[in-house]
Amino acid sequence: MIKLKDILLESTAPDIFIPRRMDDRLERMISVYIRNGSKGGLNLQNKNLTVLPAILKDITVNGFFDCSSNNLTTLENCPKIVTGTFNCKENVLTSLKGAPESVGDGFICSDNKLTSLEFTPSSVGGNFGCSNNYLTSLKGAPEIIKGTFGCNNNKLTSLEGAPKKVGKSFSCTKNQLTSLKDAPKTVGDGFYCGSNKLTSLVGAPHTVPEYFACNDNVLTSLEGSPKSVGEYWCSDNPVRFTEKQVKAVCDVRGSIFL
């Protein structure tokens, strides 16, 4: 048995035992959770994990599952079903292989090193966040998102594979998009496509109930603009558009930001 006194007297602690104890505590906690019917959320955030414990493989989590802010390189051993939000942001994932098959609420995989959305759950009931990765395509994303969809700050050159319908806001800012082809046909809130390389708005949704932002692009025309929006923001383009030009292509119910 190692005593605290012995560890303190050593110049370097025998750290081989400390992770083992941490692993044991974590597995005991998960075992108790499973024995109690897997009810409620399961929080494995910031546990310095490089792989998920094998005991989690194929279980159902009746609540949220949070494995964010670790050092995960894989989603091996993930639960099969998560009825709440699944959060794996702030890891070093390069693939979503092993992700749950079904997520009842949100799916958050932002702030990783993903280049693809392959292996995304076929069903996501809430928000979908994949911002701050290295995505070059949205292929694999669910066709319908009930909440918001954010794919900001990636390396997207097209919206191929984007959801067809988004219940709340859709945001694709800070990419390398030159076109809005394949953008969602329907959004329930805002549509944000600023800070890209757009030369046209053709492909934008017909109606944007709240905020439409196409600022900081290379637009010289508003052709293809939504026909109806709540507010309109088109500043920081090569052409300084006028309120008259905006209103000629779009019914704006609120403010226009030029």
Secondary structure, DSSP 4 states (H G I P E B T S, - for coil): ---HHHHHHSSS--TTHHHHHHHHHHHHHHHHHHHTTSBS-EE-TTS--SS--GGGTT-EEBS-EE--SS--S--TT--SEESS-EE--SS--S--TT--SEESS-EE--SS--S--TT--SEE-S-EE--SS--S--TTS-SEESS-EE--SS--S--TT--SEESS-EE--SS--S--TT--SEESS-EE--SS--S--TT--SEEEEEEE--SS--S--TT--SEEEEEE--SSSS---HHHHHHH-EESS-EE-
